[in-house]
Amino acid sequence: MSFESLGLRAELLRAVSENGYSSPTPIQEQAIPPVLDGRDLMGGAQTGTGKTAGFTLPLLQRLMDSPKPQGRRPIRALVLTPTRELAAQVAESVSTYGKHLPLKSTVIFGGVSINPQIKQLRSGVDILVATPGRLLDHISQNTINLSQLEILVLDEADRMLDMGFIRDIRKVLALVPEKKQTLLFSATFSDEIKKLSASLLRSPILIEVARRNTASERVTQVIHPVDKKRKRELLSYLIGSNNWKQVLVFNRTKHGANRLAEQLNTDGISAAAIHGNKSQGARTRALADFKSGSIRVLVATDIAARGLDIDQLPHVVNYELPNVAEDYVHRIGRTGRAGNEGEAMSLVCVDELKLLKDIEHLIKRDIPKVVIDDFEPDPTIKAEPIQNGRGGRQQPRNTGRKNNNRNGGGAKNQNRSNGRSRRNTADTA
């Protein structure tokens, strides 16, 4: 199938071609036609599937095809995202695909001055991309009017609920017209998401492009058992001995991310941390340095990594396993994109064996275990409770998600390898 066959206008096809795309992804094939027809849509798509273009392209066309309001430009389309990084990514997509159209767009999020945003909004915009908190800040200052909204998009709705944005979302919904087109995208369809969609969508089209909670077949996964106190040493060894140039490392907490980045720099490995407590400028600089190769390691919390768009990222390391098993799938989905191969390693201590069991149950497979020589775990160490902190994540409010913070048990069938050839079982998932 080609983009031409989807019924997109010439200006959009030109922009798509200029960006090097010739055929749509599965989510784009399924989402674009019903959105062009004006249908509400509930899309199940994980990161890296092309979902942003899947709603951006038909959104732009719908606005061009509908009658242009008279007078000052009202906000006609609103895209809500959970994080600043994802908001910036969506805004870039709108700008890229809408470059040949007479539509104006802007993005607003916290962590930066509100005044330039107010100035941009006063000049009039057709499409607004926003995070919930900053959107409500503007609404409280009467700098935003949503009374003429035609299209509402909730991107990564599951993450917004996890972050406790449900109240903010409902405040926004109370301010938009009842008659509108609504698109909801989520990596998972939890009971909370289904409840939200039932109250928001009208006879929606339901699409899912991949089996729920699956990892890319192009991502090789491996577990390296190691004592907690030796994780940093092992990470430095893996990066140095393999001469990795670009590694995304996940940490459970903001403080832990900062500490790990500092320790890696001390080891002579250039690194930076990215999390919610960092200013937007610091986060942007860290990401730019990582993409350019100025730094080798980006240490991130789960929330900060949402929306990161890094081409051909070869290595992802789970320095700490996530408390919520689904986050493992999101994490390793940062590599193995766009047909490229990827590698996801997890450094797992005895405290995390229950979390590992939950992950393997979720993805319906055992992940190969490979012990690195000289980093063998001490079998006498007993599991301790994992602290009930999610670091970059806020605790969800009334989401009904269960707490997975439980003690682990013993490890089985751990393979041993030498320091040079560390994997003696290769597998993909």
ABEGO torsion letter per residue (X at the ends): XBAAAAGBBAAAAAAAAAAGBABBBAAAAAAAAAAAAGBBBBBBBBBGAGAAAAAAAAAAAAAAABBBBBEBBBBABBBBBABAAAAAAAAAAAAAAAAABABBBBBBBBGBBAAAAAAAAAAEBABBBBBAAAAAAAAAAGABBAAABABBBBBGAAAAAAAGAAAAAAAAAAABBABBBBBBBBABBBAAAAAAAAAABBGBBBBBABBBGBBBAABBBBBBBBBAAAAAAAAAAAAAAAGBABBBBBBABAAAAAAAAAAAAAAGBBBBBBBAABBAAAAAAAAAAAAAGABABBBBBAAAABGBBBBGBABBBBABBBABAAAAAAAAAABGBGGBBBBBBBBBBAAAAAAAAAAAAAAGBBBBBBBBBGABBBAABBBBBBBBBAEABBBBBGAGBBBABBBBBBBBGBBBBBAABABABBBBX
